């Protein structure tokens, strides 16, 4: 997932994670928890992620949901936060 993970300190790990997509970041949080379990890596990444579900449409904030009842864990962004504020996405 991240090259040379075992050799990376907190700062280098967080920098490497910035290049991952939303699903990979969520998977990496679980990987980190199972391996090094560094709170200084896990906590900032968890603050960056939010679990959302669509309201009304299966497409919102550039995200496609296969089913209106699906939820996804995504990175917070202006687009996601705006969709939450406008009621197009709901935080689960």
FENGI-V381524 format. One record per pair of residues at least 12 apart in sequence whose C-alpha atoms are under 7 Angstrom apart, sorted by the first residue. I is the first residue (numbers start at 0). J is the second residue. Records with the same first field share a line. If there is no record, write none. Layout:
BEGIN
I: J ; J
END
This chain:
BEGIN
1: 15
9: 39 ; 40
13: 40
21: 73 ; 74
22: 73
25: 72
28: 41
47: 74 ; 75
48: 72 ; 73 ; 74 ; 75
49: 72 ; 73 ; 74 ; 75 ; 90
50: 70 ; 71 ; 72 ; 73 ; 90 ; 91
51: 70 ; 71 ; 72 ; 88 ; 89 ; 90 ; 91
52: 68 ; 69 ; 70 ; 71 ; 88 ; 89 ; 90 ; 91
53: 67 ; 87 ; 88 ; 89
54: 86 ; 87 ; 88 ; 89
59: 82 ; 87 ; 88
60: 78 ; 79 ; 82
END
